[in-house]
Amino acid sequence: MNKKSLILLFIGLILTGAIIFLGKNYSITKKNELLRQGEAQESLVQGQEEKRTMNEKNDLEAKTTEFQSNRANLSINDYLVLINAKNSKATLAFYGDNVESEQWTKNIKTATIEKTGLANLETNRYYFPGYDSLRLTNENTSEKLVDLKPDVVFFFIPVVGNQAVDISLDASSQAILASYLALKEQLPDSLIVAVTPVPSSSLMNKFNSRTLDYTSYVTDAVTVLTENEVPLLDLHSLYLSELETTNQLLASTLEADGIQLNAQGVTIATTLFLNQLASPRDTTSGID
C-alpha cells in the first residue's frame, strides 16, 4: 500500500470516527432534550394539578366558611351540598313508624338530585309500621341505621303506636324525645330531623282508653320536641293546612284504608316535604 493510500485510509478512519462520535453525541443531546421536554411537561401538568387542587380546596373552604356563618338560616339541601363537597357523597335515611309500601319518600331522591345536582345522593329506608317507642328500642331497630352513619336522618315518630298501646301523652312524648337523644348519641355527626306522620282519616277519632286519638299524641310530641330544640318537620300539620287551603277532603287523598296515600296524596306529601328541604332551618346539630 503506497503512502497516498495510507493517508486516505487514515483520513477515512478519522472521518468515520468523527461521524460516529457526532452521531452518538447528537443522540445523547437529543435524548437529553427529550428528557428535559418530558420533565418540563410533567412539571407543567403537576403544576396545573396542584393549582386545580388548591382552587378546589379554596373553593371548599370558602363554601364551608359561608355555610358555617349561616347554619341557622340555610336549608337541608344546602347542608347536603356541603356534605357532598367534603366527602364526595351524601347519604340520607328515613327511619321509624311509616308504612312500608308508601311511595312518596321514593320520589324525594330523584327530586333532590334534580334540585341540588348531587348525582351520587344515596337514600335508605328503615320502616317499622305501627311500632311504639318501647318496641323500637327493645328490638334494636336502629342497628342498621347506625351502621350506615347517614348524613341526614328523618325520624318518623311513633305516635300512632304509642296511642295504640295506651300510654300517657307525657310518657309518649318523653319516650320519643329519649329515642331521638339515643339516636343522636350514636350518630353525633348526623343531622336528625323528627317527622310527624301524614294524617289518617281512619285513625282520627279512634280513641284509646284515655279518650285520646293519635292526633293528641302528635300535638304533645311537637310541643315537647320544640321545647327541647329538636329539629322538626311537622308534616302532619303542613298536610292538613294544605288541604284546608285547597279545600280538599283528607279522605280524597288516601286509599280505602284511610291510612296510605293515594296518587293525589303522594303528590301533596312529596311537594310539602321537598319544600321543607329547600326552606331555611337550623342545621347546627349536624356535622361541624
C-alpha positions as CSV (number, residue, x, y, z in Angstrom):
1,M,0.0,0.0,0.0
2,N,1.5,3.3,-1.0
3,K,1.8,6.4,1.1
4,K,-1.2,8.1,-0.6
5,S,-3.4,5.1,0.2
6,L,-2.3,5.2,3.8
7,I,-3.1,8.8,4.1
8,L,-6.6,8.3,2.6
9,L,-7.2,5.4,4.9
10,F,-6.2,7.4,7.9
11,I,-8.4,10.3,6.8
12,G,-11.3,7.8,6.3
13,L,-10.8,6.4,9.7
14,I,-10.8,9.9,11.2
15,L,-14.0,10.8,9.4
16,T,-15.7,7.6,10.4
17,G,-14.7,8.1,14.0
18,A,-15.9,11.7,13.8
19,I,-19.3,10.6,12.3
20,I,-19.7,8.0,14.9
21,F,-18.8,10.5,17.7
22,L,-21.0,13.2,16.3
23,G,-23.9,10.8,15.8
24,K,-23.6,9.5,19.3
25,N,-23.2,13.0,20.7
26,Y,-26.3,14.0,18.8
27,S,-28.2,11.1,20.1
28,I,-27.3,11.9,23.7
29,T,-28.1,15.6,23.1
30,K,-31.5,14.7,21.6
31,K,-32.2,12.2,24.4
32,N,-31.4,14.8,27.0
33,E,-33.5,17.4,25.1
34,L,-36.5,15.0,25.1
35,L,-35.9,14.2,28.8
36,R,-35.9,17.9,29.5
37,Q,-39.1,18.4,27.5
38,G,-40.7,15.5,29.3
39,E,-39.7,16.9,32.7
40,A,-41.0,20.3,31.7
41,Q,-44.3,18.8,30.5
42,E,-44.6,16.7,33.7
43,S,-43.8,19.8,35.8
44,L,-46.4,21.8,33.9
45,V,-49.1,19.1,34.4
46,Q,-48.1,18.7,38.0
47,G,-48.3,22.5,38.5
48,Q,-51.7,22.6,36.8
49,E,-52.9,19.7,39.0
50,E,-51.6,21.4,42.2
51,K,-53.3,24.6,41.1
52,R,-56.6,22.8,40.4
53,T,-56.4,21.0,43.8
54,M,-55.6,24.3,45.6
55,N,-58.5,26.1,43.8
56,E,-60.9,23.2,44.8
57,K,-59.6,23.4,48.4
58,N,-60.0,27.2,48.5
59,D,-63.5,26.9,47.0
60,L,-64.5,24.3,49.6
61,E,-63.1,26.4,52.4
62,A,-65.0,29.4,51.1
63,K,-68.2,27.4,50.8
64,T,-67.7,25.9,54.3
65,T,-67.0,29.3,55.8
66,E,-70.1,30.8,54.2
67,F,-72.2,27.8,55.2
68,Q,-70.9,27.8,58.8
69,S,-71.7,31.5,59.2
70,N,-75.3,30.9,58.1
71,R,-76.0,27.5,59.6
72,A,-79.2,28.7,61.3
73,N,-80.6,30.1,58.0
74,L,-79.7,27.6,55.3
75,S,-81.7,24.6,54.1
76,I,-81.2,20.8,54.3
77,N,-80.5,20.9,50.6
78,D,-77.6,23.3,51.3
79,Y,-76.4,21.0,54.1
80,L,-76.3,18.0,51.7
81,V,-74.3,20.1,49.2
82,L,-71.8,20.9,51.8
83,I,-71.5,17.3,52.9
84,N,-71.0,16.2,49.3
85,A,-68.3,18.8,48.9
86,K,-66.5,17.4,51.9
87,N,-67.0,13.7,51.4
88,S,-67.7,13.4,47.6
89,K,-71.1,11.8,48.6
90,A,-74.1,12.5,50.7
91,T,-76.5,10.0,52.4
92,L,-79.9,10.4,53.9
93,A,-82.2,7.9,55.6
94,F,-85.8,7.5,56.5
95,Y,-86.4,5.7,59.8
96,G,-89.3,4.9,62.2
97,D,-93.0,4.5,62.0
98,N,-94.1,4.7,58.4
99,V,-96.0,2.5,56.0
100,E,-93.5,0.2,54.2
101,S,-95.4,0.3,51.0
102,E,-95.7,4.1,50.8
103,Q,-94.4,5.7,47.7
104,W,-93.7,9.4,48.3
105,T,-90.3,9.2,50.0
106,K,-89.1,7.3,47.0
107,N,-89.7,10.5,45.0
108,I,-87.5,12.5,47.3
109,K,-84.3,11.1,46.0
110,T,-84.9,12.0,42.3
111,A,-86.3,15.4,43.1
112,T,-83.5,16.3,45.5
113,I,-80.9,15.3,42.9
114,E,-82.6,17.5,40.3
115,K,-82.7,20.4,42.8
116,T,-79.1,20.1,44.2
117,G,-77.2,18.5,41.4
118,L,-75.9,15.7,43.7
119,A,-75.8,12.8,41.3
120,N,-74.4,10.5,44.0
121,L,-77.0,11.1,46.6
122,E,-77.9,7.9,48.5
123,T,-81.2,7.2,50.2
124,N,-82.2,4.4,52.6
125,R,-85.5,3.4,54.3
126,Y,-85.9,1.6,57.6
127,Y,-89.6,1.5,58.4
128,F,-91.3,-0.2,61.3
129,P,-95.1,0.4,60.8
130,G,-97.2,0.5,64.0
131,Y,-94.2,0.2,66.3
132,D,-94.4,2.1,69.6
133,S,-91.4,3.7,71.2
134,L,-90.6,0.8,73.6
135,R,-90.7,-1.7,70.7
136,L,-88.5,0.5,68.6
137,T,-85.9,0.5,71.4
138,N,-86.2,-3.1,72.6
139,E,-85.9,-4.6,69.1
140,N,-82.8,-2.6,68.4
141,T,-84.4,-1.3,65.2
142,S,-81.8,1.4,64.7
143,E,-78.8,-1.0,64.3
144,K,-78.6,-0.9,60.5
145,L,-79.2,2.9,60.6
146,V,-76.3,3.4,63.0
147,D,-74.1,1.1,60.9
148,L,-74.9,3.2,57.8
149,K,-74.0,6.5,59.5
150,P,-76.2,8.7,57.2
151,D,-75.6,12.4,57.0
152,V,-79.3,13.2,57.4
153,V,-81.9,11.1,59.2
154,F,-85.6,11.7,59.0
155,F,-87.1,10.1,62.2
156,F,-90.8,9.3,61.8
157,I,-92.0,9.5,65.3
158,P,-94.1,6.5,66.6
159,V,-97.2,8.5,67.8
160,V,-99.7,6.0,66.3
161,G,-98.0,3.1,68.0
162,N,-97.8,4.9,71.3
163,Q,-101.5,5.8,71.2
164,A,-102.4,2.2,70.4
165,V,-100.6,0.8,73.5
166,D,-102.4,3.3,75.6
167,I,-99.5,5.1,77.3
168,S,-100.0,8.7,78.6
169,L,-99.2,11.7,76.5
170,D,-96.3,12.7,78.7
171,A,-94.9,9.1,78.6
172,S,-95.2,9.0,74.8
173,S,-93.5,12.4,74.2
174,Q,-90.7,11.7,76.7
175,A,-90.1,8.3,75.1
176,I,-89.9,9.9,71.6
177,L,-87.5,12.5,73.0
178,A,-85.4,9.7,74.5
179,S,-85.4,7.9,71.2
180,Y,-84.1,11.0,69.4
181,L,-81.4,11.6,72.0
182,A,-80.3,7.9,71.8
183,L,-80.0,8.2,68.0
184,K,-78.1,11.4,68.4
185,E,-75.7,9.9,70.8
186,Q,-75.0,7.0,68.4
187,L,-74.9,9.3,65.3
188,P,-73.3,12.5,66.7
189,D,-72.4,13.8,63.2
190,S,-75.8,13.2,61.7
191,L,-78.5,15.8,61.3
192,I,-81.5,14.1,62.7
193,V,-84.9,15.6,62.0
194,A,-88.1,14.4,63.7
195,V,-91.0,14.0,61.3
196,T,-94.7,13.8,62.2
197,P,-96.9,11.3,60.2
198,V,-99.2,12.2,57.3
199,P,-102.8,12.4,58.6
200,S,-105.1,9.4,58.7
201,S,-108.8,9.7,58.3
202,S,-109.4,6.2,59.8
203,L,-107.3,6.8,62.9
204,M,-108.8,10.2,63.7
205,N,-111.4,9.9,66.4
206,K,-110.3,6.3,67.1
207,F,-109.8,6.7,70.8
208,N,-107.9,4.6,73.3
209,S,-109.0,4.1,77.0
210,R,-107.7,7.5,77.8
211,T,-110.1,9.0,75.3
212,L,-107.2,10.2,73.1
213,D,-106.7,9.6,69.4
214,Y,-103.4,9.7,67.7
215,T,-103.6,13.5,66.9
216,S,-103.4,14.3,70.6
217,Y,-100.1,12.4,70.7
218,V,-98.8,14.3,67.6
219,T,-99.7,17.6,69.2
220,D,-98.0,16.8,72.5
221,A,-94.9,15.4,70.8
222,V,-94.5,18.5,68.7
223,T,-94.7,20.7,71.8
224,V,-92.1,18.6,73.7
225,L,-89.7,18.3,70.8
226,T,-89.9,22.0,70.1
227,E,-89.2,22.9,73.7
228,N,-86.1,20.7,73.6
229,E,-84.9,22.3,70.3
230,V,-85.1,19.1,68.4
231,P,-85.1,19.7,64.6
232,L,-88.7,19.1,63.5
233,L,-90.6,18.7,60.3
234,D,-94.3,18.8,61.2
235,L,-95.7,17.1,58.1
236,H,-99.0,16.3,59.8
237,S,-99.8,20.0,60.3
238,L,-98.5,21.0,56.9
239,Y,-100.6,18.4,55.2
240,L,-103.8,19.4,57.0
241,S,-103.1,23.1,56.3
242,E,-102.6,22.3,52.6
243,L,-105.9,20.5,52.4
244,E,-107.7,23.4,54.1
245,T,-106.1,25.9,51.7
246,T,-107.0,23.9,48.7
247,N,-110.4,22.9,50.0
248,Q,-109.8,19.2,49.8
249,L,-111.1,16.4,52.0
250,L,-108.5,14.2,53.7
251,A,-110.2,11.0,52.7
252,S,-109.9,12.0,49.0
253,T,-106.1,11.9,49.3
254,L,-106.0,8.5,50.9
255,E,-106.6,4.9,49.9
256,A,-109.7,3.0,51.1
257,D,-107.9,2.1,54.4
258,G,-107.7,5.7,55.3
259,I,-104.0,5.4,56.1
260,Q,-102.0,5.0,52.9
261,L,-101.7,7.9,50.5
262,N,-103.3,7.6,47.0
263,A,-101.7,9.2,44.0
264,Q,-103.1,12.6,44.9
265,G,-101.8,12.3,48.5
266,V,-98.4,11.2,47.3
267,T,-98.1,14.3,45.3
268,I,-99.1,16.5,48.2
269,A,-96.7,14.8,50.7
270,T,-93.8,14.9,48.2
271,T,-94.3,18.6,47.4
272,L,-94.6,19.6,51.1
273,F,-91.5,17.6,52.1
274,L,-89.4,18.9,49.2
275,N,-90.5,22.5,50.1
276,Q,-89.2,21.9,53.6
277,L,-85.9,20.5,52.4
278,A,-85.4,23.8,50.5
279,S,-86.5,26.0,53.3
280,P,-84.1,27.7,55.8
281,R,-83.7,25.9,59.1
282,D,-81.2,25.4,61.9
283,T,-78.7,22.6,60.9
284,T,-76.2,23.2,63.7
285,S,-77.0,19.9,65.3
286,G,-75.3,18.1,62.3
287,I,-71.7,17.9,61.4
288,D,-69.5,20.9,62.2
